[in-house]
Amino acid sequence: MSEFLRRFAQQFADLNKDNLQHLNQLYTHDVQFTDPLHEVKGLVQMRSYFTELYANVSEVHFDFHGFDQISEGEGYLRWIMSYRHPRLAGGRLIRVDGCSHLLWRDKVYRHRDYFDAGALIYEHLPVLGRAIAWLKRRLG
């Protein structure tokens, strides 16, 4: 099991709106971060992205449960993100499964997240959520 992945996961899980300066301990200055909704290049943009993320939610937490190193400097983290947003799901806790593919040397220089964007946001919007639920029932 990768000590780097465990340490990274713990430090990432400890991030919050008040300590985003710690991103520079995890990521290189030229980091590339991608998820289904965003693409961010560089530590400055990444800090802005996380500042906005934490400003718009009332709670966010990552539970890491998988640490898979596949080669030197490359691995996957599996996680569950739990969050509350005042305008989504009536402010109830939303949980989303995902995984992160990381490339690193001494710090992460490439971070790509994989998760269901519908489960993260769209299914919890009043009108769109009903349409997605209807579509899932029709396709299922």
MARSE-840946 format. One record per residue (C-alpha): x, y, z; chain; residue in three letters. Coordinates in steps of 0.2 Angstrom, whole numbers, plus 2048, in hexadecimal, padded with zeros to 3 digits. Layout:
R   X   Y   Z chaine residu
R   X   Y   Z      A    ALA
...
***
This chain:
R   X   Y   Z chaine residu
R 800 800 800      A    MET
R 807 811 7FB      A    SER
R 80C 81C 80A      A    GLU
R 80B 82B 7FE      A    PHE
R 7F9 827 7FA      A    LEU
R 7F4 825 80C      A    ARG
R 7FD 836 811      A    ARG
R 7F5 83F 802      A    PHE
R 7E4 839 806      A    ALA
R 7E5 83E 819      A    GLN
R 7EB 84F 814      A    GLN
R 7DE 851 807      A    PHE
R 7D0 84C 813      A    ALA
R 7D7 859 81F      A    ASP
R 7D4 867 813      A    LEU
R 7C7 874 816      A    ASN
R 7C3 886 812      A    LYS
R 7CF 88D 81F      A    ASP
R 7DF 883 81A      A    ASN
R 7DF 883 807      A    LEU
R 7F1 889 808      A    GLN
R 7F6 877 80C      A    HIS
R 7F2 873 7F9      A    LEU
R 804 877 7F5      A    ASN
R 80A 869 801      A    GLN
R 800 85D 7F6      A    LEU
R 801 863 7E4      A    TYR
R 80F 86A 7D9      A    THR
R 80D 87C 7D3      A    HIS
R 809 876 7C1      A    ASP
R 7FC 869 7C7      A    VAL
R 7EF 863 7BB      A    GLN
R 7DE 85F 7C3      A    PHE
R 7CF 858 7B9      A    THR
R 7BE 852 7BF      A    ASP
R 7AE 84F 7B5      A    PRO
R 7A9 862 7B7      A    LEU
R 7BA 86B 7B7      A    HIS
R 7CB 86C 7B1      A    GLU
R 7D8 876 7BB      A    VAL
R 7EA 87A 7B6      A    LYS
R 7F6 880 7C3      A    GLY
R 7F6 882 7D6      A    LEU
R 7EF 894 7D5      A    VAL
R 7DF 88E 7CC      A    GLN
R 7DE 87F 7D7      A    MET
R 7DD 889 7E6      A    ARG
R 7D0 894 7DE      A    SER
R 7C6 885 7DA      A    TYR
R 7C7 87E 7EB      A    PHE
R 7C3 88F 7F3      A    THR
R 7B3 890 7E9      A    GLU
R 7AF 87D 7EC      A    LEU
R 7B0 880 7FF      A    TYR
R 7A7 891 7FF      A    ALA
R 798 889 7F6      A    ASN
R 795 87A 802      A    VAL
R 790 87A 814      A    SER
R 79A 869 817      A    GLU
R 7A6 85E 80D      A    VAL
R 7AF 84F 812      A    HIS
R 7B9 841 809      A    PHE
R 7BA 82F 810      A    ASP
R 7C8 826 807      A    PHE
R 7C6 813 807      A    HIS
R 7D2 80D 7F9      A    GLY
R 7E5 810 7F6      A    PHE
R 7EB 808 7E6      A    ASP
R 7FC 80B 7E0      A    GLN
R 7FF 804 7CF      A    ILE
R 810 80A 7CB      A    SER
R 81E 815 7D2      A    GLU
R 815 827 7D3      A    GLY
R 804 821 7CD      A    GLU
R 7F5 81B 7D7      A    GLY
R 7E2 81C 7DA      A    TYR
R 7D9 822 7E9      A    LEU
R 7C7 81C 7EC      A    ARG
R 7BB 828 7F6      A    TRP
R 7AA 82D 7FB      A    ILE
R 7A7 840 7FC      A    MET
R 799 846 807      A    SER
R 793 858 806      A    TYR
R 785 863 809      A    ARG
R 780 872 7FE      A    HIS
R 772 87D 803      A    PRO
R 76A 87D 7F2      A    ARG
R 76B 86A 7EE      A    LEU
R 761 85C 7F5      A    ALA
R 759 868 802      A    GLY
R 76A 86A 80B      A    GLY
R 76A 857 80F      A    ARG
R 77B 84E 80F      A    LEU
R 780 847 7FD      A    ILE
R 78C 839 7FB      A    ARG
R 795 835 7EB      A    VAL
R 7A1 827 7E8      A    ASP
R 7B1 82B 7DD      A    GLY
R 7C3 828 7DA      A    CYS
R 7D2 832 7D7      A    SER
R 7E1 82D 7CB      A    HIS
R 7F1 836 7D1      A    LEU
R 802 838 7C9      A    LEU
R 810 83E 7D5      A    TRP
R 822 840 7D8      A    ARG
R 824 848 7E9      A    ASP
R 813 851 7E7      A    LYS
R 804 84E 7DB      A    VAL
R 806 856 7CA      A    TYR
R 7F7 84D 7C2      A    ARG
R 7E6 84A 7CB      A    HIS
R 7D7 843 7C2      A    ARG
R 7C6 840 7CB      A    ASP
R 7B9 834 7C5      A    TYR
R 7A7 835 7CB      A    PHE
R 795 836 7C6      A    ASP
R 792 849 7C3      A    ALA
R 77F 845 7C3      A    GLY
R 780 83D 7D4      A    ALA
R 78B 84C 7DA      A    LEU
R 780 85A 7D4      A    ILE
R 773 858 7C6      A    TYR
R 768 84B 7CF      A    GLU
R 766 857 7DD      A    HIS
R 75F 866 7D4      A    LEU
R 74C 868 7D5      A    PRO
R 747 867 7C3      A    VAL
R 756 85E 7BB      A    LEU
R 756 851 7C9      A    GLY
R 744 84B 7C6      A    ARG
R 748 84A 7B3      A    ALA
R 758 840 7B6      A    ILE
R 74E 834 7C2      A    ALA
R 741 832 7B5      A    TRP
R 74E 82E 7A8      A    LEU
R 757 821 7B3      A    LYS
R 746 818 7B6      A    ARG
R 742 818 7A4      A    ARG
R 754 811 79F      A    LEU
R 754 805 7AE      A    GLY
***
